[in-house]
Amino acid sequence: MPTSGDYFEEPKETPAMGTVEDIRDRFIAAGLPCKIERQGNKQRILFEGKKSYLAFTVDSGGKPLTAAMPESEDYDAEFASAVFEVFDSIGWRFKR
């Protein structure tokens, strides 16, 4: 599972999806119910039934640039695999 020092990054060569809403919709379609929480210029995807969440950095137009999943005590290998699959499907890569 990613830790607070790890993150997902949009590929520079072929930019991925346009909004955090698009990414949320991919998670929902993959069977991972979630919602977006906005606080100022920060956006997070909160997963239903999980303490885990994704914190996004966005540009001035609201386009997501990176996503980090802070370490959580509710690690679940199946959940982590599903998160990776969604990011893989939109062309984002995992960085350490």
N, C-alpha and C positions, 0 to 999 in steps of 0.2 A: 504494500500500500504506500502511496506517496507520503512523504513526511513534509513538514513545514519548509524544508530547504529544497524540496523537489517541486517541479511545476510542469505544466503542459504549455507548449508554445506553438503558436500558429506558424506554419511553414512560410518562409519568406518568398520562395519561388512561386508557389501557387496558393495565394491567400484562401483561407477556408470560409466558413459561414459568416454572415453579416452581423448577427446580433446574438446577445445572450439568450434572447427568446428563442431563436432558432436552435441553439444548443439545448435549451431546456426541452423543447419539443422532441428532440432526438432521444433524450433520456426517457421521457414519457413513453415514446414509441417503443423503447427497449424494455419497458416494464419497470422503470424506476421512477415512480411518482415523485414529483418535486415541484417547487415553486421558486420564484425569484423574489429576493428581498433587496431593496435599494435603500442605501443610507448615504445621502450626498452623492459623491462621485464613485462610491463603491457599490458593486453588485455581487450578490452571492446567490448560488443555487443551493437550496436547502432540500435534502432528501427526506421524504416522509418515513418515519420510523427509524431514522438514523441520526446519530450525533454528527456524522460526517457532513461536510459541506464543501463547496468549491467557491473560492474567492477570486473574482476576476479583476484584472486591470483592464481598463478600457481607454481608448483614445478620446480626443475632444468631441468626436462625432458619435461616441457610444459604441464603437466597434471593439469587441474583445481582442486583447493582444496576448494575454497569458492567463492561466488559471492555476491556482495552487489549492491543494487540499491539506489543510493543517492536520497534524497527527491526531488521531482520535482513539479512544479506548474501545470503540465498538468495531474493530477491524473484522472484516468478513471477506474471505478470499473470493467468494462468488460475486459479491457486490463489487469488489475491486476489479475483478475481471470484466464485469459489465461496464464499469466506468471507462476502463481502457479501451474496450471495443467501440464504445461511442466515440471517443476521441480519435481512434484509428479511422473510423468511418468518415470523419470530417477532415482528415488529413493533418491533425495536430500530432505532435510528437512529444514524448516524455523526456524531460531533461533532469539530470541530477547535478 
